[in-house]
Structure formats: structure tokens, C-alpha cells
């Protein structure tokens, strides 16, 4: 029987069992959160601290990728009449 590993939320300090929370991996670092709310607050704080000249081009590129994926999905779901 495997032993359950307890983790600690990096945002609020609450403990939880591994596999029940959210894990964010950035490079070689792993960040653990007990809920999506704590993970979101961490990501908001992280984005506030990253300089705009670094984050804005990346955010715009990601927005374009997501818009393209939505466009392709919408085109694929349209009924085609012959």
C-alpha cells in the first residue's frame, strides 16, 4: 500500500494530498496549490511582476493562437451542404 504524500499550498499554506491539488511547472520548478483559486492568485501576482515588455508580446502571440484555434473549430463545426 502506497503512502499518501502531503503537500502544502504555496499561497495559503493549507495541506492536501498529492494528486488533489494543482501543480504548475515552470522550467525545473514545481509550484503546488490546493485549489484553482490559490493557483490563479499566484499567477496574477506573477504576471504583475513580469515586465510588460516581456509579457505583452507573449500574451499577444498566445491570444492569436487561441483565436486561430477557435476559428478552425468553428469552421469544422459548420454544416457543409453540397
Buried (B, 14 or more C-beta within 10 A) or exposed (E): EEEEEEBEBBBEEEEBEEEEBBEBEEEEEEBBBBBEEBBEBBEEEEEEEEEEEEBEEEEEEEEEEEEEEEEEEEEEEEEEEE
